[in-house]
Amino acid sequence: MLDIVLYEPEIPQNTGNIIRLCANTGFRLHLIEPLGFTWDDKKLRRSGLDYHEFADIKSTKPSRHFCKANNRSAYLP
């Protein structure tokens, strides 16, 4: 399974569209907090939150927790 990771996403419309993409393809979405919006954001709902129940979404605090939990190394340019 392919994982998509969004690091501190700020634009709810983009995140909503990626949620819809993950719901339709079966990819897992990881959101690294803090998010630049709330889950009840009107723009997020309009662009993809109706697919939220069909997507596998994980939310993680800092990126180092994501790397540890998923046995991955961090690449920071």
DAPELIN-V735185 format. One record per backbone hydrogen bond with DSSP energy under -1.0 kcal/mol. CO is the residue of the C=O (numbers start at 1). NH is the residue of the N-H. Records with the same first field share a line. If there is no record, write none. Layout:
CO: NH, NH
//
This chain:
2: 28
4: 30
6: 32
9: 36
11: 15
12: 16
13: 17
14: 18
15: 19
16: 20
17: 21
18: 22
19: 23
20: 24
21: 25
22: 26
28: 4
29: 58
30: 6
31: 60
32: 8
38: 41
41: 45
42: 46
43: 47
44: 49
48: 51
49: 52
51: 54
52: 55
56: 29
58: 31
60: 33
62: 66
63: 67
64: 68
65: 69
66: 70
67: 72
68: 71
//
